[in-house]
Amino acid sequence: MRGHLPDENPGFVGRRTELERVSAALAEHRLVTVTGVGGVGKTRLALRAAHRAAERYPDGAWWTDLGQLDGERLLVALVADSVDLADHTPGTSAAGLCRRLADDRLLLVLDSCEHLAEPCARLVAELLAAAPGLTVLATSRRPLGVAGEETIALDPLPPAGPDALALLRRAAGEDFPAAGPAGEICVRLEGIPLALELAAAQIRLQGAEAVRDQLGSRLDAPPGARFDLLAHTERVWPGRHQTLRAAIGWSHELSTPLERLLWARLSVFRGPFDLASATAVCGGGPLDRATLPEALDGLVRSSVVRPPDAAGRHRMLDTIREYGATWLDRTGEAGTVADRHAAHFRGLARRAETEWHGARQLRWYRTVDAHHTDLRTALDRLLRTDPDAALDLVGSVAFAWSCRGRLREARDGLEQALVLSEARGRVRARALWALGVTLVLQGEFGPAQDVSERCAREARHAEYAEPAGTATGRDRPGDLTLDAAALAGLLALTTGRPTAADVVVGHVLDAARGGPADSAARLRCHLVRVFALTGLGRLAEARERALRLRALCEELDEHWTRTALEYQLALTGLLEGDPAAASVHARAMLEGTRRLGASLGVALGLDVLATALAAAGEGERAADVSGTGEAYWRSTGQPRRGLPGLRALHEKYTDTVRASIGEPAYEEIFLRALTGLPQDGLDRALRGPGHT
């Protein structure tokens, strides 16, 4: 099934009537918003409804969790990422997203819109106008207010009914009788699912009767009592939200002092966190390496923190995180913990950059991806409090973000930090290099030229500011100058100037000491030189250098450069008239780009594979791969492009196979691949000859 939806919560019970209402509304309306108090089960219901409805949408059902955003600045980027539209477009408007969805029939689920209701409403209105086949299912504590919106207000489970009791039984792992303390708990908590789950955690520890008695004394308190802590205005179910606040507050009251302190400090995390991150950010005072793990285990036992996943990472529900944040503000520690959070993720970013050149590249690349939300949160904090540190953080991760397709976020963060920071030297040169690469990948060649020149000047300032022979001075180019040359070479290559690319990187490499594997910057310069030699027609030399570099990458277990080299070797095979060899290298490139999650790389690899298949006379397979490639190009938000030499070969051989199998047959296969599941098309492309 095309699309992406999270796995359903196994604790889902009941809601048959509500599910039918949502399903019916989706069949008749293009915008359906499920409203209700936090913790009432909006997300669970929307997810179940999306899974049920997905088969009705040929282009899939796609999920966007908006709870991770603090503001609207990255709203479009997050939605685009959720529908596999890699963020390659240079602009910041929703135009690229509208183009991506314009001809599709899909379901877009926007979860947790309440804190971004107005920008969500504007975006949804724009998308619905541009994409007639789009249906939006939103969850929010209040309606979005868009014309044509169908609102479904979600009540809690009937407190005295079987579903509330079933949820309590499942969460507590005990088969309670309908009459007795468990039933009274359901009534006391008004059937609110999150409140019932919190109560179930305490039942496991204390028993149902004790929990009933404690709840009675707390819920009978006046509305303004100690548990009325979440002060933001609620337009939906204010009375029941008071019950939820009381239930969360009761769980808070039952936690130990150390657990409460940890709960408050953990609220600074917007995404997943492991024990090491929790210790680094939340430690201090009574929470030390001995006491913090025990406090974390206690929060897991009480269902405040979700149990660790397979990677050892925990999460907090947004409603519970908000509660903790309120307490963190009251402790006066909010700024201090936010600063520690930012410092921790700045350190993670720097380690990721250090590990880029080596055997742990793929591991750290995936780590940066997994912690993307918190890296963004840390960057936003540092842009306000320490712009020099912000420049350091974003300069460390921007290249990885760009490889992952988050070009707009990389560019946005780099440009802001470069304006706000006055830092000079290595940190600025590295950020300028990363910005230049991002601009080239976006096709913004004019701005990229300006940034490339600034990068070269900053690298010279950093590496040659002191006299030669001093502790900091250099008499030969260092990595900053090498990367500046690699950027200039990349820009020359993409604008059809291979001679300029060869001259600029050749000059710097000739002056530098060391071999290609000594640093990531050297490896990048050698990669640019290989492509320059290819563009100059010196194919035998280019292939020999590429094979040597690939062997070095295999020794290093380096993935990014190796993947680029497979692309070059495929192109060389085509230029030398060996389409079979080109196909082998193209498939190796596709395997690498798939591991990196790089949709632009997949699109480029499919183009070179389609060209190789066409050159070999495999017209039907070429049409299938080319159609899949077009689907991936559309997901990048860019027109089809690549190195000039490949574009000419692609057109030449495609015209030949169109003529050989007939235009109608070619178009039918192409369109079938274009409108099918891109992942299925990629799987077919990777199988190679002799497979179906």
N, C-alpha and C positions, 0 to 999 in steps of 0.2 A: 504494500500500500504506500502510495506517494505521500509525502508530508512528514511531520514529526510531532508526535504527542508523547508526553511522559507516560510511564506506566501508571496504571490506575492504583489507587489506594486500596489495599485489600480490606480495609476497615469500612468500606462503603456498605451501608445497609439502608433498606427502605427507599424512600423518595420515588416510588413508582409514579404517583400522580404528578409530581413536579417534573420528573424526567419526561413524561409524556407531554406536559405543557411546553417544555423547552423544545422538544423535538418538533412539535406542531408549529411552534413559533418560528423555528428555523426554516421550516418548509414554506412559510408565508411571508416572512419579513427578512430584510437584508441586514438589519442591526437588532440584535436581541441582547439586552443587558439584564443580568441576574443581580439583584440588589439584596442587601441584608446586612446585619451586624457582623463585625469581624468574628470569625470562629463559627458561623452558623452553617458552613459547609458549601459556600458558593463555588470555591475552586473544585471541590470533589464533584459537585453536580455538573459543572461545566465540562470537566474532564470526561466524566461518564457520557454526557450527551455528545461530546465531540467524537469519542470513540464510536458511539452508535451511528452518528451521522456521516462519518468519514467516507464511507463507500459511495455516498451520493455526490461527492465532489471529485471529478476526474483528476484535478490537479492537487488533491490532498487536503488534509487538515493540519494546520500549523499552530504551534503554541508559543506565546510570548509572555514571559513572567516580568511584569513591570515593577514588581515589588523591590527589585534590586536598584532602581533608579532613585536618586535624590531629587533630581530636577529634570526639566524637559529637554535639556541640551542634547542628550544622546538618545532621545526617544525614537527618532526616525532610524538611527543607526541600529538600535536594538531590534526594532521590528524588522528591518531589512535583513539583519543577520538571522533572525528566527525563521525567515522564509527562504533561506539559502541564497539571498542576494548579497554576494560578497561586496564589501563596502569600498569599491574602487572608484566611484564617481567623485569628481573634484568638488562639486557643490555641496551645500548643506540642506537643500530643500528636499521635499518629498517627491520631486519629479522622477528620480530614478526608480523609486519604489512604485510609483504610479505606472511607469512603463513596464516594470516587471510583472505587475498584476493585471495589466489592461486586458489581456486576452485570455486570462485564466479563469477557471471555475473552481474556486477553492473556499475553504472555511478558515478564517483567521480568528484565533482565540486570543483576546487580550485580558490577561488575568491581573487583578489588583490595580484598577485604574483610579481609585478614589483620590490619591494624592496628586494625580496628574489629570484630573477630570477635564479641565478646559483645553490643554494641549491635545489630549486624547480625542476630545470631541472635534477639534479642528482637523486633526489628521484623519480620523475616521470619515468625516464628511468629504474630505478631499479624495480619499481612496475610493469611497463608494461612488463618487461622481466619475472617477476615471476608469473604474473597473466594474463593468456591469455584471460580471459573473462572480463578484466577490460577496461573501456573506461574513459578517462579523458577529462573534459571540463575545461579550464582555462581562467581566465581573467587577462590581464596584459597590461601595457602601452607599452610593447615591447614583441616580441616573446621569448619563452623559449630557442629555439635553439636545441630541441631534434630531433633526426632522426625520420622522418615520421610525423612530426608535420604539421597539416593543419592550416594555419593562416587566420583568417577572420578579416580584418581591418574594424572597425565600424566608418562610417561617422556620423556626426551630422544629425539630421532630416533636410530634405530639407527646407531651411529658408523660401521660398515663398510658400511652399506646405501646404496642409490642416493639416498634422500631427503636425507640430510645433505650429500652431495656436490652434489646439485642446488641446495640452498640456498646453499652456498658459491659455486658457479658463478654463480648469479644475482646474489648480492650483490657479487661481485668483478667481474662482467662479463667472465668469461673461461671458456672451455670446457676445463677441465682433464681430463686422462685419469684414469680410475678408479684406476690404479696410479700411485704417485709421491707427491710432497710433499703435494698437496692431500688425498689419501686419508689420509695420516698425520696431517694437521692435524685432520681430522674425528674420527679415533680419539683423538688427544691431548685434544681438547675434549669428548669423550664425547657428541657430537651435540647439545649444548645450543645452541638457535638463536641466542640473543643472543651467546654466545661466538663462534659461527661468523661472525656479522655483524661483530663487532669484528675478528676475524682477517681477514675479507675486505677491510676497509678498509686494513689494513696490507699485504695482498697487492698492492693497487693501487699502494701506494707503494714496496714493497721487493721484491715477487716472492714466489712460493709457497715456494721453497726456503729463502730467508732467514727467512721467518716460521716455517717448520717448525723450523729450527735454534734460533731464539730461544725458541720455545715449549718445546722440549725441555729447555733449561737451566732454564727457570722452573718448569715443571710438575713437574719431578723434585725440586723443593725440598721439605723437610719440611713437614707441615701447619701448623706454627706459624711459618712463615717470613714474609717481609715482606708478603705479599699477604693475609694473614688479618686483614682490617681491619674487616669488617662483623661486629660482635661480638654482634648480637642473636641470640636462640635460634631455631633452625629445627627444626620438628618433621617436616618433609617433605624427604627427599633431602639429608641433611646432607653426605654425601660429595660429591655432585655440586654442591652449593652451594659447596663448597670449590673445585671446578674453575672455577665461574663467577667466584668472587672472584679466583681466580688470573688468569682471562682478562681481567677488568676491570682488575685490578692491573697486568697486563702492558701493556694499552693505556695505563694511567696512566704506567707507567714509560717507555713509548716517546714520550709527549708531552713537549714542551719544558717547561722550568720555568715559562714564562709561561702556557702552556696548562694546566698543572696548577693553577696559582694561579687562573686564570679558571674552570676546572672547579669548584673548591671554592667560589668565590664565587657562581657561577651556581646552585648548589644551593639558594639562598634563594628562587628563583622557584618558585611552585607551578603557574603557568599559562604561557601563551606570553609570550615577550619578544622585543623587537626590538633592533637594535644600539644605539639611543639609550638604551633602558632598561638594557641591559647596561652601557653606558658610565657611566651615572649611578650605578648601584648597585655595580658591580664595579671601577670605576676606582680608581686610587690606587697609590702606590709605582711599581713598574716597569710597571704596566698603565696606560698613558696613551692619549690619543686616537690616537696613531700606532701603538702596539703592540697595543692591545686588538683592533681589527678583524682583524689578522693572526692573533692567537691564536684568535679565534672561528672564523675560516676553517679553522684547523688542526684544531679540535675537530669541525667539520663533516666535514672530509675523513676523519677517523678514526672517524666514525659515533658519536662520543660525544654530539654535538648533532645533532638532526635538521635537514635543510636548510630554508631559509625557505619559508613558504607564500606564497600570492599576495599577502598583506598584508605580507610581509617579517618574519613572526614565526617564531621558533624554538621548539623544545620539547626537553626531556630526558626519556628514559624514567625511570620511578620508580626502578628498580634502580640506574641510573647516577647519578641525583640523590642517592640514599641514600649511595652511595659517596663522592660529592663532599662531602656533608654531614659524613661522618666525618672527612675531611681538613680541612674547615673548622673543626671542633671542635679538631683537633690543632694548627692554626695559632694558636688563641687569638683568631681574628677573628670567631667566630660572632655575638657580640653586636653588634660594630661593623657588620658587613655587614647584619644584621637591622635595625639602626637606620637605615642608609642606605636599605635597601629600603622601610622604613616612611615615611621622609621623602620618598622619590621618589614613592610612590603618594599620599601626602598632597598633594604638589604637583600631581600629575595630577588629583586630585579637585578641588582649588581652581581649576585652569584650566578643568575641565569646568563648574564652577558659573559662572565668569566668562563662558564662551562660550555659556551656555544662552540668553541673550537676544541672538540674532544669527544671521548666515547659517550659522554652523558648529554650530548646535544639534544637528542630526541626526548629524553626524560625531562629536561628543563624546559624545552619548548612546550611540552604538554603541561608542565607545572604552571608556566605563565598563562596558558590558555585556561586552566582550571581556576586560577585565582584572578581572572580578568576583572571581575566586578570589584574586588577589594583593591587591586592595583589602581583602578580608576578612582575609587574612593580616596585612596592615599594621595594620588596625584592632585585631585581637587583640593584636598586639605593643604598640601604643600604649596599649591599655587597661591593660596591665601596667606599662608604663614611663613613660608621659606622658599621663594622662587628658585634660588640656586639649587636646593635639594630637589625641587620639582624637575628642573632641567636634567639633573643627574638621573632621576628615576625614569623619566620618559625617554631619555636618550639610551638607557639600558635596555628597554623593552620594545621600542618603536619598530625596530627591524623585525622582531618576532611577530608583532601585531601586523605589520605589512605582509609578511609571509602568510599569515593566517587569513588575509583578506580584509583586515580592519584598517584600511588605508585612511578613511576619513577620521577615525579616532586618533590614529597615529599623527596625522597632519594637524588636527585640532590641538592636541596636547603639546606637540613640538612648537607650533607657532605661538601659542600662549606663553609657554615657558621661555622661549627665546626673547619675547618682548619684555616679560617681567623680570627676567634674571639679568644681572650684570656680570655674571661669572664669565671668565675668559679661559682660554687654554683648552685642555683636553676635553672637558665636559661640553663646552660650546662646539668645538670642532666635531665631536662625535654626534651631537644633536643635529648639526647642519648636514652631516653626511646622511643620517637617517631620514631627515626631511627631504633631501635631494632624491634619495632612492624612492621615497613615497611619491614624490611629484612625477618622477619618470614613469612609475607604474601607473599613475593616473593619466598619463599622456599630457601632462602640463609642462611641455618642454621649455617654454619661455621662462616661467618662474624657476624651473629646475636649473637652467643655465646660470641665473643670478645666484641661486643658493650654492651651486657647485663652485663658483668663483669665490664666494664668501668662505666656503669650507676650506678651499686651498689656502686662502690668506690666513685663516685662523689656525690651520695646521702648521703653517710656517711660523706664525707667532709663537705657538706652543712649543715647537721643537727646536727653533733656532733663535729664540729670544736671548739666550745666554751665549757667551763666547764658546767656541769649540774647545773641548778638553776640560771644561768645568764639570761640576757634578751634574748639572742639569742640561748643559749645552750638548749639541749633537753635531757631528760632521757628516752624517749620512741620514737619509730619510728614515723616519720611524713609521710606526703603524698608522699614525694620523695622516701623514703625507701619502702613504700607500692607499689608504681608503679614499682620500680626496682624489687621487689619480684614478682609482677604480670607478668612482662616481662619474668623473669626467669621461672616462672611457665608455661606461654604460650609456651615458647620454649621447655620445657620438655614435655608438652602435645603433641605438634605437632611432636615430635621425639619419641613418644611411651613410655614415662617415667612418668606415672601418679603418682607413689610413690614419685618421686623427686618433682613433681609439688605440691603435697599435703604437703610435708615436708616444702618446702621453703615458701609457702604462709601461712601455718599454724603457723610456727614459728613467722612470723612477725605479723600476726593478734593476736596471743596470747599475744604478748608484747605491742600491741597498745591499746590505750583507744578509746572508742566510738563505735557506731554501724555502720552497713553496709551503711546506708543512709547518714552518716555524710559527705562523700566526694566522688568524682568520683573515686579516687584511692582506697578507701576502697571497694567500690562496685565492682571494677575490680578484686581485690584480692578475694573477696567472689565468684565471678563468676568463677575464675580459680579453686577455691576449689571445687565447684559443679562439674565441668567437671572432676577434679581429682578423686573425689569419684565415679563418673560414671565409669571411666576407671578402678578403683579398684574393681568394682563389688558391691559396697555398694549402691545399687540402691534405696532402700527405703529412706535411709538418704539423698542421692543426690536429690531425687524428693521432699522430704519435705523441704529441704533448698531452692531448686529452686522455689517452690511455694511461700515461704515466701519472697524471694527476688523479685519475680515478683510482688507481692502485693505492696512492697515498691516502685518499679519502676512505677507502676500505680498511686500511690499517688503522686510521683514526676513528673509524665508525662515524664518519661525518656524513650527514644525509643531504643537506641543502645543496652544497656544491656538487656532490655526486649526481644528484638529480639533474642539475643544470648541465653537467657534462654529458649525461645520457641524451639530453636534447640536442647538444652540439654534435654528438656522434651520429645521431639519427639524421640530422641535417647533412652531415658530411657524406653519409651513405647515399642519400638521395642525389647529392651533387656529383658523386662518383659513379652513379648508375647502378647502385647495389640496393634495390628496394627491400630485399630480404633482410639484410643487415640493418637497414634503417628501421624496419618493423620491430626487430628484436630490441634495439635501443629505445625506440619510442615506448614500447611496453614497459621497459625497465624504468623509464622516466615516469610513466603513469603510476606504477606501483609506489614510487617514491613520493610523488605529489599527493597520492591518496593517503599515505601515512602521515604526511604533514598537514592534511586538510586544506590544501592550497587549491582553490577552485580555478584561479587564473592559470596555475601550472597545469592542471588537468585539461583545461581548454586548449592550451598551447600544445600539450602532448597529443591530444586527440587530433588536432590539425595535422601534425607531422605524421601520425600513424595513418590517417585517412589519405594523405598524399602518397605515402609509401605503398599502401594497398592499391591506390589508383595506378601508380607507376608499374606495379606488378600485374595489372590487368584484372584485379579482383574488384570489379565494378560494384557488385551488390554489397560486399563487405565495406567498400570505401564509402558508399552512400549511407550505410547504417552508422558507421563511425563519424562521418561528417555531420549527420543529423544530430547525433549525441553531442558532438562538439559544439554545434550551434546552441543546443540547450544549455550547455555549461557557459558559453559566452554570454548568453542572456542573463544567466545568474550572476555574472560579474558586473552587470550594468554598463558594459562597454561594447562598442562595435568590435567585430572580429579584427584582430591585428596580430602582429608577430614580426619577426625579422623580415626585412624586405625580400631577401632571397627566397625564403620559404613561401611567401605570398605568391610570388611569380610561379614557383613550381606547383603550388596547390591549384592555381587556376589552370595551368597547362594540362596537368594530368586529369583533373576533374572534367575538363571539357572532353578529353579523349574517352573516358569511361562513360560519360553521359551519351556520347555518340554510339559507343559499342553496345550498351545494354538498352538504349532507347531512353529518351527524355521522360516519358510517362513512368516507366519502371523505376528510374532513378529517383524521381520526385516522390513516388509513392513510398519507397523505402526510407528516403530522407525524412519525410513528414512523419512517418510512423515512429522513427527514432526520436525526432524532435518533440513529439507530443507524448511519448512514453515516459517511463521512469528513468531519469538520468543515470541513477545508480545501476539499473539493469543494463542500460546501454554500455556503461563503463565496464561492467562485468563481462559483457559479450566481447568488448574490444580487447580485454586482457586475456581471454581464453586462447587466442591465437589460432592458427590454421589447424584444421582437423577436429575442431570442437564445434558444437552447436549450442 
